[in-house]
Amino acid sequence: MYKAHPEWFEVSQPKSNKSGVVEIPLMGLIAAGGPIEAIHDPRPIEVPHNMVSAGANFYALKVAGTSMIEDGIFDGDIVIVRNQPTVDDGEKAVAYLSDKDSVTLKRIYREKDKIKLVPANKAMKPFYETNVEIQGRVVGVLRKEI
């Protein structure tokens, strides 16, 4: 699935057009369940301009799985992500698990020397990792087929 690399962000700001949408890269899939292999398959996607802001890089990921359904993020949805290396506790984030070379979408909490990754699905349990790289914060969700 997805692993961010700075060179993948060729556009420093979302490209705007006159129809009220902006173009950002759709980078591939993100696991909302167990972590999945990091891959990269960029292509442009149009999103409403109010989902992004000036001065930041954004990208989109298609969700695969059901671990975030109680946060309104369903299998097949597109999440809009602000590229940033940190998030506050409790925020939804793209987390790269370097030991597993995989990425997942979870709520993030710091606990002593490890990171707690929490699904928003009562049927799934949180898990802990020590080598977690935050690759962005979820700022919006699109529910449409691309």
Backbone as CSV, one residue per row, in Angstrom:
resi,resn,N_x,N_y,N_z,CA_x,CA_y,CA_z,C_x,C_y,C_z
1,MET,0.819,-1.150,0.000,0.000,0.000,0.000,0.884,1.241,0.000
2,TYR,0.604,2.263,0.755,1.261,3.544,0.585,2.398,3.771,1.580
3,LYS,3.498,4.296,1.117,4.557,4.818,1.973,5.013,6.128,1.358
4,ALA,4.920,7.192,2.111,5.254,8.514,1.585,6.755,8.673,1.382
5,HIS,7.108,9.324,0.326,8.476,9.744,0.057,8.382,11.195,-0.386
6,PRO,9.271,12.064,0.102,9.173,13.488,-0.253,9.134,13.734,-1.754
7,GLU,9.857,12.951,-2.543,9.883,13.193,-3.983,8.552,12.890,-4.652
8,TRP,7.660,12.173,-3.983,6.351,11.863,-4.560,5.447,13.083,-4.580
9,PHE,5.755,14.078,-3.782,4.917,15.267,-3.704,5.453,16.313,-4.656
10,GLU,5.109,16.151,-5.924,5.596,17.053,-6.954,4.884,18.398,-6.901
11,VAL,3.698,18.441,-6.328,2.914,19.666,-6.245,2.981,20.181,-4.821
12,SER,3.543,21.369,-4.624,3.663,21.891,-3.270,2.314,22.393,-2.747
13,GLN,1.471,22.826,-3.640,0.127,23.267,-3.277,-0.865,22.542,-4.175
14,PRO,-2.067,22.256,-3.679,-3.070,21.636,-4.541,-3.346,22.517,-5.754
15,LYS,-3.526,21.892,-6.915,-3.855,22.620,-8.142,-5.342,22.938,-8.148
16,SER,-5.678,24.205,-8.300,-7.068,24.627,-8.269,-7.579,24.882,-9.685
17,ASN,-8.879,24.671,-9.842,-9.519,25.068,-11.099,-10.754,25.887,-10.750
18,LYS,-11.482,26.330,-11.736,-12.596,27.243,-11.497,-13.868,26.557,-11.008
19,SER,-13.881,25.238,-10.944,-15.110,24.534,-10.564,-15.225,24.264,-9.062
20,GLY,-14.353,24.825,-8.248,-14.439,24.629,-6.801,-13.775,23.358,-6.314
21,VAL,-12.984,22.736,-7.181,-12.249,21.542,-6.769,-10.756,21.782,-6.969
22,VAL,-9.959,20.992,-6.276,-8.512,21.032,-6.434,-8.033,19.627,-6.755
23,GLU,-6.854,19.545,-7.326,-6.292,18.251,-7.690,-5.150,17.909,-6.739
24,ILE,-5.213,16.702,-6.161,-4.139,16.179,-5.315,-3.831,14.760,-5.790
25,PRO,-2.674,14.207,-5.424,-2.366,12.848,-5.875,-3.079,11.784,-5.034
26,LEU,-3.676,10.813,-5.719,-4.194,9.614,-5.072,-3.030,8.635,-5.102
27,MET,-2.484,8.329,-3.917,-1.224,7.605,-3.825,-1.368,6.095,-3.821
28,GLY,-2.562,5.560,-3.628,-2.745,4.117,-3.582,-3.722,3.728,-2.499
29,LEU,-3.500,2.564,-1.885,-4.387,2.037,-0.849,-3.790,2.208,0.534
30,ILE,-4.670,2.289,1.543,-4.266,2.305,2.954,-5.111,1.281,3.696
31,ALA,-4.490,0.515,4.565,-5.202,-0.496,5.342,-5.992,0.154,6.462
32,ALA,-7.244,-0.257,6.578,-8.060,0.069,7.745,-8.471,-1.287,8.300
33,GLY,-7.537,-1.914,8.901,-7.616,-3.281,9.413,-6.220,-3.608,9.856
34,GLY,-5.718,-4.772,9.516,-4.326,-5.084,9.796,-3.435,-4.321,8.841
35,PRO,-2.187,-4.070,9.225,-1.267,-3.391,8.321,-1.095,-4.175,7.028
36,ILE,-0.898,-3.438,5.918,-0.677,-4.073,4.626,0.579,-3.511,3.991
37,GLU,1.111,-4.221,3.028,2.361,-3.854,2.384,2.298,-2.460,1.778
38,ALA,3.372,-1.704,1.935,3.436,-0.353,1.399,3.737,-0.385,-0.097
39,ILE,2.840,0.198,-0.903,3.078,0.356,-2.338,2.723,1.783,-2.732
40,HIS,2.943,2.112,-3.964,2.766,3.490,-4.412,2.242,3.474,-5.842
41,ASP,1.090,4.124,-6.061,0.457,4.143,-7.373,-0.220,5.498,-7.573
42,PRO,0.562,6.581,-7.750,-0.050,7.911,-7.786,-0.818,8.192,-9.071
43,ARG,-1.919,8.933,-8.899,-2.685,9.476,-10.014,-3.481,10.649,-9.458
44,PRO,-3.849,11.601,-10.289,-4.562,12.775,-9.766,-6.015,12.457,-9.401
45,ILE,-6.495,13.173,-8.401,-7.893,13.073,-7.982,-8.362,14.490,-7.653
46,GLU,-9.615,14.774,-7.985,-10.188,16.077,-7.654,-10.955,15.981,-6.345
47,VAL,-10.716,16.954,-5.453,-11.400,17.012,-4.166,-11.929,18.430,-3.965
48,PRO,-12.978,18.599,-3.149,-13.476,19.949,-2.879,-12.379,20.829,-2.278
49,HIS,-12.311,22.075,-2.741,-11.241,22.971,-2.274,-11.270,23.201,-0.767
50,ASN,-12.426,23.029,-0.116,-12.491,23.276,1.324,-11.905,22.128,2.154
51,MET,-11.462,21.047,1.497,-10.823,19.936,2.216,-9.322,20.141,2.372
52,VAL,-8.770,21.120,1.668,-7.334,21.376,1.729,-7.102,22.847,2.026
53,SER,-5.896,23.158,2.453,-5.569,24.549,2.746,-4.241,24.910,2.105
54,ALA,-4.045,26.192,1.892,-2.796,26.679,1.322,-1.665,26.450,2.315
55,GLY,-0.471,26.276,1.800,0.701,26.162,2.647,1.007,24.762,3.144
56,ALA,0.301,23.746,2.644,0.553,22.366,3.076,0.429,21.432,1.879
57,ASN,1.040,20.259,1.997,0.915,19.219,0.979,-0.168,18.242,1.395
58,PHE,-0.947,17.807,0.428,-2.030,16.858,0.671,-1.938,15.724,-0.329
59,TYR,-2.471,14.580,0.068,-2.595,13.439,-0.824,-3.826,12.653,-0.409
60,ALA,-4.224,11.723,-1.248,-5.408,10.909,-0.971,-5.014,9.436,-0.987
61,LEU,-5.754,8.634,-0.229,-5.555,7.187,-0.171,-6.912,6.505,-0.177
62,LYS,-7.017,5.407,-0.907,-8.248,4.623,-0.904,-8.177,3.629,0.243
63,VAL,-9.239,3.562,1.036,-9.288,2.731,2.231,-9.641,1.293,1.876
64,ALA,-8.891,0.356,2.460,-9.163,-1.070,2.314,-9.325,-1.658,3.714
65,GLY,-10.559,-1.966,4.108,-10.790,-2.547,5.419,-11.863,-1.823,6.202
66,THR,-12.133,-2.327,7.408,-13.263,-1.823,8.200,-12.878,-1.367,9.605
67,SER,-11.609,-1.162,9.871,-11.213,-0.825,11.241,-11.599,0.588,11.665
68,MET,-12.022,1.434,10.739,-12.332,2.826,11.091,-13.805,3.168,10.876
69,ILE,-14.676,2.158,10.817,-16.082,2.397,10.486,-16.807,3.247,11.516
70,GLU,-16.433,3.175,12.788,-17.101,3.992,13.806,-16.681,5.459,13.736
71,ASP,-15.667,5.753,12.937,-15.291,7.141,12.637,-15.838,7.571,11.279
72,GLY,-16.716,6.738,10.686,-17.320,7.086,9.406,-16.405,6.884,8.217
73,ILE,-15.393,6.030,8.351,-14.480,5.726,7.249,-14.691,4.264,6.880
74,PHE,-15.214,4.035,5.675,-15.612,2.696,5.252,-14.706,2.171,4.140
75,ASP,-14.727,0.846,3.974,-13.988,0.193,2.904,-14.369,0.832,1.570
76,GLY,-13.376,1.260,0.798,-13.625,1.901,-0.493,-13.662,3.417,-0.452
77,ASP,-13.767,4.015,0.744,-13.731,5.475,0.857,-12.346,5.998,0.475
78,ILE,-12.283,7.284,0.190,-11.020,7.970,-0.067,-10.773,8.911,1.114
79,VAL,-9.616,8.774,1.775,-9.274,9.717,2.835,-8.334,10.769,2.271
80,ILE,-8.564,12.012,2.699,-7.708,13.130,2.325,-6.757,13.338,3.498
81,VAL,-5.452,13.357,3.193,-4.424,13.369,4.229,-3.525,14.583,4.054
82,ARG,-3.318,15.290,5.153,-2.328,16.373,5.153,-0.989,15.750,5.494
83,ASN,-0.011,15.926,4.637,1.319,15.366,4.847,1.985,16.096,6.017
84,GLN,2.178,15.378,7.133,2.836,15.957,8.303,3.407,14.822,9.147
85,PRO,4.523,15.078,9.848,5.225,14.020,10.574,4.708,13.729,11.979
86,THR,3.780,14.522,12.480,3.248,14.300,13.823,1.745,14.550,13.834
87,VAL,1.087,13.960,14.821,-0.324,14.228,15.087,-0.506,14.284,16.592
88,ASP,-1.588,14.881,17.026,-1.918,14.893,18.447,-2.530,13.551,18.823
89,ASP,-2.407,13.174,20.091,-3.036,11.940,20.565,-4.520,11.949,20.225
90,GLY,-4.996,10.826,19.695,-6.402,10.675,19.350,-6.740,11.028,17.925
91,GLU,-5.797,11.636,17.185,-6.079,11.989,15.797,-5.911,10.771,14.888
92,LYS,-6.665,10.785,13.787,-6.560,9.731,12.771,-5.337,10.022,11.910
93,ALA,-4.503,8.984,11.731,-3.252,9.202,11.028,-2.890,8.027,10.139
94,VAL,-2.070,8.333,9.136,-1.411,7.315,8.329,-0.127,6.964,9.078
95,ALA,-0.014,5.701,9.486,1.134,5.255,10.260,1.920,4.223,9.465
96,TYR,3.193,4.517,9.244,4.090,3.568,8.588,4.797,2.772,9.670
97,LEU,4.679,1.453,9.605,5.304,0.551,10.568,6.561,0.000,9.913
98,SER,7.695,0.611,10.220,8.932,0.289,9.506,9.373,-1.154,9.715
99,ASP,9.127,-1.731,10.885,9.512,-3.127,11.130,8.779,-4.091,10.205
100,LYS,7.582,-3.692,9.779,6.745,-4.554,8.937,6.667,-4.073,7.494
101,ASP,7.299,-2.925,7.195,7.203,-2.276,5.888,5.745,-2.226,5.436
102,SER,4.889,-1.701,6.330,3.460,-1.630,6.048,2.892,-0.328,6.588
103,VAL,1.710,0.013,6.101,1.022,1.212,6.557,-0.369,0.841,7.030
104,THR,-0.898,1.676,7.926,-2.247,1.463,8.418,-2.856,2.803,8.788
105,LEU,-4.170,2.836,8.828,-4.926,4.026,9.214,-5.534,3.755,10.584
106,LYS,-5.123,4.533,11.578,-5.591,4.330,12.953,-5.569,5.653,13.708
107,ARG,-6.206,5.658,14.881,-6.018,6.747,15.835,-4.718,6.459,16.583
108,ILE,-3.965,7.506,16.861,-2.633,7.370,17.431,-2.616,7.909,18.867
109,TYR,-1.994,7.134,19.753,-1.783,7.554,21.142,-0.359,7.195,21.546
110,ARG,0.333,8.112,22.207,1.681,7.840,22.701,1.595,7.315,24.132
111,GLU,2.285,6.211,24.399,2.321,5.629,25.742,3.748,5.205,26.039
112,LYS,4.403,5.953,26.911,5.796,5.688,27.289,6.675,5.545,26.059
113,ASP,7.237,4.355,25.825,8.182,4.177,24.724,7.561,3.467,23.526
114,LYS,6.233,3.486,23.430,5.574,2.839,22.292,4.365,3.657,21.853
115,ILE,3.846,3.289,20.703,2.686,3.957,20.122,1.518,2.976,20.134
116,LYS,0.378,3.448,20.624,-0.847,2.643,20.601,-1.625,3.033,19.359
117,LEU,-1.935,2.061,18.513,-2.711,2.272,17.298,-4.105,1.716,17.552
118,VAL,-5.104,2.584,17.491,-6.454,2.230,17.921,-7.429,2.269,16.746
119,PRO,-8.062,1.133,16.454,-9.101,1.120,15.428,-10.386,1.750,15.957
120,ALA,-11.250,2.184,15.059,-12.571,2.700,15.417,-13.599,1.652,15.009
121,ASN,-13.448,0.474,15.598,-14.326,-0.653,15.337,-14.259,-1.552,16.568
122,LYS,-15.372,-1.651,17.294,-15.381,-2.403,18.550,-15.007,-3.870,18.379
123,ALA,-15.107,-4.393,17.170,-14.751,-5.790,16.918,-13.234,-5.991,16.811
124,MET,-12.470,-4.893,16.802,-11.009,-4.979,16.647,-10.320,-4.400,17.870
125,LYS,-9.158,-4.929,18.178,-8.396,-4.491,19.351,-7.260,-3.554,18.947
126,PRO,-6.944,-2.605,19.835,-5.766,-1.770,19.612,-4.504,-2.634,19.637
127,PHE,-3.432,-2.125,19.054,-2.151,-2.811,19.149,-1.051,-1.777,19.337
128,TYR,0.107,-2.255,19.779,1.230,-1.385,20.103,2.390,-1.648,19.157
129,GLU,3.096,-0.581,18.819,4.295,-0.658,17.989,5.327,0.308,18.560
130,THR,6.595,0.014,18.307,7.648,0.916,18.758,8.218,1.754,17.620
131,ASN,8.253,1.212,16.407,8.803,1.925,15.260,7.677,2.378,14.335
132,VAL,7.121,3.554,14.655,6.006,4.106,13.897,6.426,5.461,13.340
133,GLU,6.218,5.644,12.047,6.480,6.924,11.400,5.142,7.498,10.945
134,ILE,4.752,8.631,11.520,3.505,9.286,11.118,3.748,9.946,9.770
135,GLN,2.854,9.667,8.820,3.014,10.214,7.479,1.910,11.186,7.101
136,GLY,1.014,11.445,8.023,-0.010,12.435,7.732,-1.228,12.275,8.610
137,ARG,-2.022,13.349,8.654,-3.256,13.387,9.443,-4.445,13.418,8.492
138,VAL,-5.436,12.579,8.779,-6.651,12.551,7.973,-7.435,13.830,8.221
139,VAL,-7.763,14.543,7.125,-8.513,15.788,7.234,-9.888,15.723,6.591
140,GLY,-10.163,14.635,5.857,-11.462,14.508,5.222,-11.654,13.131,4.612
141,VAL,-12.911,12.852,4.253,-13.272,11.566,3.666,-14.191,11.814,2.471
142,LEU,-13.912,11.119,1.373,-14.772,11.146,0.193,-15.379,9.754,0.019
143,ARG,-16.637,9.729,-0.312,-17.303,8.456,-0.549,-17.790,8.451,-1.993
144,LYS,-16.849,8.183,-2.928,-17.225,8.094,-4.324,-16.284,7.148,-5.024
145,GLU,-16.733,6.560,-6.090,-15.902,5.660,-6.873,-15.067,6.478,-7.840
146,ILE,-13.817,6.098,-7.994,-12.911,6.836,-8.887,-12.613,5.988,-10.089
